[in-house]
Amino acid sequence: MTNIKSFIFFLLLVSSIQAQENTWIIDSSKSFITYSGKHTLHEWEGSNQKLYGRALLNNTSLVFNKLAILAYVRDFDSENSGRDAHSLEVLEALRFPEIKFYSESFELLKDSLLIKGVFEFHGKKLNKQIMSSVIFGENNIILNGKFNLIPSDFGISLPAFMLIKMVDLLEIRYSIFLTKESGSY
C-alpha cells in the first residue's frame, strides 16, 4: 500500500511541475543572430537565421526557468564566400561545429531580462550575463539585444590581413522569436 501511495504522490508531483511550466520553441523563420567584426582596413558582418532551441517558462511568475539555444558555425553568412570559408577554417568548424548557450538564471527587470548563462564555443565554456528586452505576446515571446564576445576567450587565433590581426571583439545582435509548443499548458 505504501508503494501505491508513493507512486500516486510522484504522479501528482510530476503533473504539478508540468502545470507550472510550459515549453516554447525558437521559430527559425523569424529569429537571427548577427555578428560584426573589425579590422583596421575594413569591417564586416554575418548572420545566422537557422537557430534551434527551447525555453521553459514558469506559468505562475512569467519568468523563464531554462533557455537553450544552438547555432551551427556553418550557417553564418557574411555574403562573402571567401570570408566564410576562411572563417570555417579559423573557427575549426569541422572540429567545433556548434555554438551553444544555456541558462537557468533569469531576472525580470521592468521590461528587460537579465540572463546569466554559459556559452560553449570552440571547445570552451564561458559564463556570460546578457541583458535582453523581452516582449510577451499571447502566443509568442521575443528576446532582443546585443552583447560583445572576445574570440580569444574561446582560444581562437585571430586571423590577420596584411600582417595586422582583426580586433579581438565581436558585437553580437540577436532577435529570438519563441512560439508556444503545441501541447504545452
C-alpha positions in Angstrom: 0.0 0.0 0.0 2.9 2.4 0.7 4.3 1.8 -2.8 0.9 2.8 -4.3 0.8 6.0 -2.2 4.3 6.8 -3.1 3.6 6.3 -6.8 0.4 8.4 -6.7 2.4 11.2 -4.8 5.1 11.0 -7.6 2.4 11.3 -10.3 0.9 14.3 -8.6 4.3 16.0 -8.2 5.2 15.5 -11.8 1.9 16.8 -13.1 2.1 19.9 -10.8 5.6 20.6 -12.1 4.4 20.3 -15.7 1.4 22.5 -14.9 3.8 25.2 -13.6 5.9 25.2 -16.8 5.3 25.4 -20.5 7.6 24.9 -23.4 8.4 27.4 -26.1 10.5 26.7 -29.2 12.6 29.0 -31.4 10.9 30.0 -34.6 13.9 29.9 -37.0 12.0 31.7 -39.7 11.8 34.8 -37.5 14.9 34.6 -35.4 18.5 35.6 -36.1 22.0 36.2 -34.7 24.3 38.7 -36.3 28.0 39.3 -35.6 30.1 42.3 -36.5 33.9 42.1 -36.8 36.5 44.8 -37.4 40.0 45.1 -38.9 42.0 48.3 -39.3 41.2 48.3 -43.0 37.6 47.1 -43.1 34.5 45.9 -41.1 32.2 43.0 -41.9 29.0 41.4 -40.7 27.5 37.9 -40.9 24.2 36.4 -39.7 22.7 33.1 -38.9 19.0 32.5 -39.4 19.0 28.9 -38.6 18.7 28.9 -34.8 17.4 26.0 -32.7 16.3 25.9 -29.1 13.7 25.8 -26.4 12.7 27.7 -23.3 10.7 26.7 -20.3 8.5 29.4 -18.9 7.1 29.4 -15.4 3.4 29.9 -15.7 3.0 31.5 -12.3 5.7 34.1 -12.5 6.1 34.6 -16.2 9.9 34.2 -15.9 12.0 31.6 -17.7 13.2 28.6 -15.9 15.5 27.4 -18.7 16.7 28.6 -22.1 18.9 26.6 -24.6 20.0 27.9 -28.0 22.0 26.1 -30.6 23.6 27.6 -33.8 25.9 25.9 -36.3 29.1 27.7 -37.3 28.5 26.7 -40.9 25.2 28.6 -41.0 26.7 32.1 -40.5 26.7 34.0 -43.8 28.7 37.2 -44.4 27.7 37.4 -48.1 31.3 36.8 -49.0 32.0 33.1 -49.7 35.8 33.5 -49.4 35.5 35.2 -46.0 33.0 32.5 -44.8 35.3 29.7 -46.0 38.2 31.3 -44.1 36.1 31.7 -41.0 35.2 28.0 -41.1 39.0 27.2 -41.1 39.8 29.7 -38.3 36.9 28.5 -36.1 37.8 24.9 -36.9 34.1 24.2 -37.8 34.7 20.5 -38.5 36.1 20.0 -35.0 33.8 22.5 -33.2 30.6 22.8 -35.4 28.2 24.2 -32.7 27.7 27.3 -30.7 25.6 26.7 -27.6 24.1 28.9 -25.0 22.3 27.6 -21.9 20.8 29.4 -18.9 18.8 28.6 -15.8 19.2 32.0 -14.2 16.9 34.9 -15.2 15.9 38.1 -13.5 13.0 40.2 -14.9 13.8 43.9 -14.5 10.8 46.1 -15.7 10.9 45.5 -19.5 14.3 43.8 -19.6 15.5 40.3 -18.7 18.9 39.7 -17.2 20.1 36.3 -18.4 23.1 34.6 -16.8 24.3 31.6 -18.8 27.1 29.7 -20.4 28.4 29.9 -23.9 30.0 26.8 -25.3 32.1 27.7 -28.4 35.3 26.3 -29.9 35.7 23.7 -27.2 35.5 26.3 -24.3 32.8 27.3 -21.9 32.4 30.9 -20.8 29.9 32.4 -18.3 28.1 35.5 -19.7 25.5 37.9 -18.5 23.2 39.2 -21.2 20.6 42.0 -20.9 17.7 41.4 -23.2 14.5 43.3 -24.0 11.5 40.9 -23.7 8.1 41.2 -25.3 5.4 38.8 -24.1 2.7 38.2 -26.7 -0.3 35.9 -26.4 1.4 33.1 -28.4 5.0 34.4 -28.7 7.9 35.8 -26.8 10.5 37.9 -28.4 14.0 38.5 -26.9 16.1 41.2 -28.5 19.5 42.6 -27.5 23.2 42.9 -28.1 26.4 42.0 -26.3 30.1 41.5 -27.0 32.3 38.4 -27.2 36.0 38.2 -27.3 37.2 35.5 -29.7 40.5 34.9 -27.8 38.5 34.0 -24.7 37.5 30.9 -26.6 41.0 30.1 -27.7 40.5 31.3 -31.2 43.6 32.5 -33.1 42.7 35.8 -34.6 43.2 36.0 -38.4 45.4 38.7 -39.9 45.2 40.7 -43.1 48.4 42.5 -44.3 50.1 41.3 -41.1 47.5 43.1 -38.9 45.2 40.9 -36.8 41.5 41.6 -36.6 40.2 43.4 -33.5 39.6 40.9 -30.7 36.0 41.8 -30.3 32.7 40.7 -31.9 29.5 42.6 -31.4 26.6 40.2 -31.3 23.0 41.2 -32.0 20.1 38.9 -31.8 16.3 38.5 -32.1 14.9 35.3 -30.7 11.3 34.6 -31.5 9.7 31.9 -29.4 6.4 30.3 -30.0 4.4 28.1 -27.6 4.9 24.5 -28.3 1.7 22.7 -29.1 0.6 20.6 -26.2 2.1 23.0 -23.6 -0.1 24.2 -20.8 
